[in-house]
């Protein structure tokens, strides 16, 4: 995995939120919660303002103004920069194609055009297929009692399921039957 200027997965979520529209940190938190990103990215809400400051310090987001709502304190509004958008896309590409956690990459899939997503998912499926073959060969050559190999069998079962699911997703997008595909394509035009 590539070393990121701000490597906390919350940073990926914040980049996706401000790529959607300019917002202040409180809105970012609400948006990420409403999108379910707290499930997908293992977000620790106490670090939100630190992550936002670090993204701004590294030029991935920038201040564009402030807003005041009634008697509440003024809130700084941020937008994504070109460098931030590039980071969002690059990080998502990495997570989808080869990285972990894969769920985080899937959570950010909308940051990629559908055809790019298909190519990266295919790359991942191919790598999983190779790993499945390696594990099968390892199990066939093994002389250790099965009791001491059940974790390898488990790994094989999980990889087999991931490969099947990934190929099914590829097929849906490729066939044009994936719900919301037209909107997804339009967003990237």
C-alpha positions in Angstrom: 0.0 0.0 0.0 1.2 3.5 -0.9 2.0 5.8 2.0 -0.6 8.6 2.2 0.0 12.1 3.4 -3.1 11.6 5.6 -3.5 7.8 5.9 -6.5 7.6 8.2 -9.5 6.1 6.3 -11.6 8.9 7.7 -9.5 11.2 5.4 -10.8 9.2 2.5 -14.3 9.7 3.7 -13.8 13.4 4.2 -12.4 13.7 0.7 -15.4 12.0 -0.7 -17.8 14.2 1.2 -16.2 17.5 0.0 -15.9 16.1 -3.5 -19.7 15.9 -3.4 -20.0 19.5 -2.3 -18.3 22.2 -0.2 -19.1 21.7 3.5 -17.9 22.4 7.1 -16.7 19.6 9.4 -20.1 19.2 11.2 -21.8 18.7 7.8 -19.0 16.3 6.8 -19.8 14.1 9.8 -23.5 14.2 9.1 -23.0 13.3 5.4 -20.6 10.5 6.2 -23.0 9.1 8.8 -26.0 9.3 6.4 -24.0 7.5 3.7 -23.0 4.8 6.2 -19.3 5.5 5.9 -18.8 5.1 9.6 -19.5 1.3 9.0 -17.2 1.1 6.0 -14.3 3.2 7.1 -14.0 2.4 10.8 -14.4 6.1 11.6 -13.4 7.5 15.0 -15.4 10.7 15.2 -13.1 12.2 17.8 -10.4 12.6 15.2 -12.5 14.4 12.6 -11.1 17.9 13.2 -7.6 16.6 13.3 -8.1 14.8 9.9 -9.6 18.0 8.4 -6.7 20.1 9.6 -4.2 17.6 8.2 -6.0 17.4 4.8 -5.9 21.2 4.6 -2.2 21.4 5.7 -1.3 19.0 2.9 -3.3 20.9 0.3 -5.9 18.2 -0.3 -8.8 20.4 0.9 -9.0 24.2 1.3 -11.0 26.8 3.2 -13.6 28.6 1.0 -15.4 30.6 3.6 -17.4 30.3 6.8 -21.1 30.1 7.8 -23.0 31.0 10.9 -26.3 29.3 11.7 -28.2 31.4 14.3 -26.3 31.7 17.6 -24.0 28.8 16.8 -20.3 29.6 16.3 -18.9 30.3 12.8 -18.0 27.2 10.9 -15.2 27.0 8.3 -16.3 25.6 5.0 -13.9 23.4 2.9 -13.7 22.2 -0.7 -11.6 19.6 -2.3 -8.6 20.7 -4.3 -7.3 19.1 -7.5 -4.7 17.3 -5.4 -7.4 16.1 -3.1 -9.5 14.8 -6.0 -6.4 13.0 -7.4 -5.7 11.5 -3.9 -9.4 10.3 -3.6 -9.2 8.6 -7.0 -5.8 7.1 -6.5 -6.6 5.8 -3.0 -9.9 4.3 -4.2 -8.2 2.7 -7.2 -5.6 1.1 -4.9 -8.2 -0.2 -2.4 -10.4 -1.6 -5.2 -7.7 -3.3 -7.2 -5.4 -4.7 -4.5 -5.7 -3.0 -1.2 -7.3 -3.6 2.1 -9.8 -3.1 3.5 -11.6 -3.9 0.2 -14.9 -2.8 1.8 -13.5 0.8 2.1 -12.6 0.7 -1.6 -16.1 -0.5 -2.5 -17.5 2.2 -0.3 -15.7 4.8 -2.5 -16.4 3.1 -5.8 -18.5 6.1 -7.0 -15.3 8.2 -7.1 -14.3 6.1 -10.2 -16.0 6.0 -13.6 -17.8 2.6 -14.1 -15.4 1.3 -16.8 -12.4 2.1 -14.5 -14.1 0.3 -11.6 -14.7 -2.8 -13.8 -11.0 -2.9 -14.8 -9.8 -2.6 -11.2 -12.4 -5.1 -10.0 -11.2 -7.5 -12.7 -7.6 -7.0 -11.6 -8.6 -7.9 -8.1 -10.6 -10.9 -9.2 -7.6 -12.2 -11.2 -5.3 -11.8 -8.2 -7.8 -13.6 -5.9 -8.0 -16.4 -8.5 -4.2 -16.8 -8.4 -4.3 -16.9 -4.6 -7.1 -19.5 -4.6 -5.0 -21.7 -6.9 -2.0 -21.3 -4.6 -4.0 -22.3 -1.5 -5.5 -25.3 -3.3 -2.1 -26.5 -4.3 -0.8 -25.9 -0.8 -3.7 -28.0 0.7 -3.2 -30.8 -1.8 0.5 -31.1 -1.0 0.0 -30.9 2.7 0.6 -33.9 4.9 -0.4 -32.2 8.1 -3.7 -33.4 9.7 -6.7 -31.4 8.5 -7.4 -30.3 12.1 -4.3 -28.0 11.8 -5.3 -26.7 8.4 -8.9 -25.6 8.9 -7.8 -21.9 8.9 -6.4 -22.4 5.4 -9.7 -24.0 4.3 -11.5 -21.0 5.8 -9.2 -18.5 3.9 -9.9 -20.5 0.7 -13.7 -20.4 1.3 -13.6 -16.6 1.9 -11.5 -15.9 -1.1 -13.7 -18.1 -3.3 -16.8 -16.2 -2.1 -15.1 -12.8 -2.7 -14.0 -13.8 -6.2 -17.6 -15.0 -7.0 -19.1 -11.8 -5.7 -16.6 -9.6 -7.4 -17.2 -11.3 -10.8 -20.9 -11.0 -10.3 -20.5 -7.2 -9.7 -18.3 -6.9 -12.8 -21.0 -8.8 -14.8 -23.8 -6.5 -13.6 -21.9 -3.3 -14.5 -20.7 -4.7 -17.8 -24.2 -5.9 -18.8 -25.7 -2.5 -17.8 -28.0 -4.1 -15.2 -26.4 -2.4 -12.1 -29.0 -0.1 -10.5 -28.1 3.5 -10.9 -25.4 2.9 -13.6 -26.7 5.7 -15.9 -26.4 8.2 -13.0 -23.0 6.9 -12.1 -21.8 7.3 -15.7 -23.4 10.8 -16.0 -21.6 12.0 -12.8 -18.3 11.2 -14.5 -19.1 13.0 -17.7 
